[in-house]
Amino acid sequence: MLTQEKKQRNWKPIIKQFEAVVGKNGVVKRREELITYECDGLTSYRQRPDVVVLPRTTEQVAEIVKICDRNSIPFIARGAGTGLSGGALPTEDCVLIVTALMRQILSVDLENQQVVVQPGVINNWVTQTVSGAGFYYAPDPSSQIICSIGGNVAENSGGVHCLKYGVTTNHVLGLKLVLPDGSIVDVGGQIPEMPGYDLTGVFVGSEGTLGIATEVTLKILKTAQSICVLLADFTSVEAAGAAVSDIISGGIIPAGMEMMDNLSINAVEDVVATGCYPRDAEAILLVEIDGLEVEVAANKQRIAAICKQNGARNITTASDPVQRLKLWKGRKAAFAAAGHLSPDYYVQDGVIPRTQLPYVLQEIKYLGEKYGYRIANVFHAGDGNLHPLVLYDNSIPGALEKVEELGGEILKLCVKVGGSLSGEHGIGADKRCYMPNMFSPSDLEAMQWVRAAFNPKGLANPGKIFPTPRTCGEAARAQSAKQFETVERF
Ligand SMILES: Cc1cc2nc3c(=O)[nH]c(=O)nc-3n(C[C@H](O)[C@H](O)[C@H](O)COP(=O)(O)OP(=O)(O)OC[C@H]3O[C@@H](n4cnc5c(N)ncnc54)[C@H](O)[C@@H]3O)c2cc1C
């Protein structure tokens, strides 16, 4: 049984200092209000924070962090809390610094195709702000209507349109950061290639372990002249996987290429009833192409032909925005729709070489059968980023433990075929124990040097990314030990 000694800190004087910076309304300290912050999208891990602080400016974040530094208090940045790897999970004896009030779009420079935002700005707002002028922000996680840009930066988030244009790191030009000692630094800038170390690149994807981003300069793109979405349905997952490989090896890079299997198709049709996804298909492919009209027209023909050669039954295409949205609607709602299939589900996020798709999907099916769970698959097929959704019922004793073990088997399989532990959801608390499966001790040590250089006292988001003994199966152990109870202090 997992036991932890609770440190008893006297929070009262510290809270007074926080209130002096952000006002009484900027500090959450009541037990019932803190419950909101006890987990992120990975709900199997829970820990109530001791205090939540809601700053509005870089300077306020810096002052809060300085108080944490002086008092050796661990702090964790939190955006919208939609992360799926437990990145914003509180630790014992910590302050959560939540960016929900840092939601200003600070400047829009269409000529130079840049937007500067505070980290709490919701991903989708960036495109909404510039779309009227013919621009958009490319990284579009399925959670884009709720997740924050700060969270996207920390997780290096991807989305359905990242195949051609790249994930978040390719769209962040510069950052204003509060380092773990409270100092404020600017990294990167307004031009793509700055001299010196690429600290923007180091920070993007660092999951809150190197400090807090308080301003983000984003690159926006011009909306393509022509956009077309194709939906192809297949009678086997293998055939759809082969079509994906053939499209890319044929030299076409679609803006996005997504696959859903039969379980996901039916879940989506039950919940959002697109009417477009054939319920009897074993797999569908959604392929979006963009560019000049002539180029899109030519690629549309080629992709349709490749899908047909690989056994596609029907191909539907949509060029006008309303019809395109209709084809995408089901894919965007796929995670939510999985909730319709079972009381709980566990989303895994691994990457494999595209050519391994048929083999890995078959192996995942066998693993599901071995452990006795149904697994729905909905994923970014173009870049081999899998999202198996393991369907289970958490009220059954031992289920979470088995599901975590199954999730681990899937990750090990991804690494075995030359892939990776995460495509976009990050390592967080959930997957740190698998890091040694992918990295050697010296690889991990080199990463730790970077962490120590920015975060020498280890106060910024401790316990994430890097493995510690006991980390595997932690959520299940904690649940069975019923150790989520915290002490009433206020
Ligand atoms: C239904 C659903 C669909 C999803 N689809 C996708 C998808 O398609 N692609 C994808 O990539 N992800 C997806 N996700 C996961 C999640 O939405 C992303 O990881 C997102 O970037 C998290 O943003 P957030 O604001 O919720 O961050 P949080 O969950 O609050 O935090 C995530 C991490 O970022 C750190 N952090 C937050 N703000 C800052 C900051 N200002 N400075 C430094 N660190 C910070 C936190 O400490 C934590 O480690 C999905 C999640 C859900 C629930």
The ligand as an ORCA input file, in Angstrom:
! r2SCAN-3c Opt
* xyz 0 1
  C     -11.491     15.840    -25.696
  C     -10.014     16.122    -25.762
  C      -9.391     16.123    -26.998
  C      -8.021     16.395    -27.081
  N      -7.435     16.422    -28.313
  C      -6.131     16.732    -28.408
  C      -5.509     16.807    -29.682
  O      -6.118     16.617    -30.729
  N      -4.190     17.127    -29.718
  C      -3.482     17.382    -28.578
  O      -2.298     17.681    -28.678
  N      -4.049     17.314    -27.367
  C      -5.345     17.008    -27.251
  N      -5.926     16.943    -26.010
  C      -5.106     17.173    -24.804
  C      -5.085     18.629    -24.301
  O      -6.236     19.339    -24.710
  C      -3.810     19.352    -24.757
  O      -2.685     18.734    -24.181
  C      -3.792     20.842    -24.405
  O      -2.661     21.444    -24.963
  C      -3.800     21.115    -22.915
  O      -4.076     22.491    -22.735
  P      -4.650     23.007    -21.349
  O      -4.781     24.469    -21.424
  O      -5.850     22.271    -20.975
  O      -3.415     22.633    -20.412
  P      -3.423     21.983    -18.958
  O      -4.036     20.640    -18.987
  O      -3.945     22.953    -17.979
  O      -1.858     21.826    -18.724
  C      -1.110     20.970    -19.545
  C       0.377     21.119    -19.201
  O       0.786     22.428    -19.548
  C       1.408     23.083    -18.443
  N       1.054     24.493    -18.604
  C      -0.175     25.051    -18.757
  N      -0.076     26.364    -18.936
  C       1.247     26.666    -18.917
  C       1.994     27.860    -19.048
  N       1.406     29.028    -19.255
  N       3.336     27.792    -18.969
  C       3.979     26.610    -18.752
  N       3.308     25.447    -18.615
  C       1.973     25.477    -18.702
  C       0.820     22.397    -17.230
  O       1.693     22.493    -16.120
  C       0.696     20.964    -17.724
  O       1.930     20.308    -17.599
  C      -7.281     16.662    -25.898
  C      -7.931     16.661    -24.665
  C      -9.269     16.399    -24.592
  C      -9.928     16.426    -23.240
*
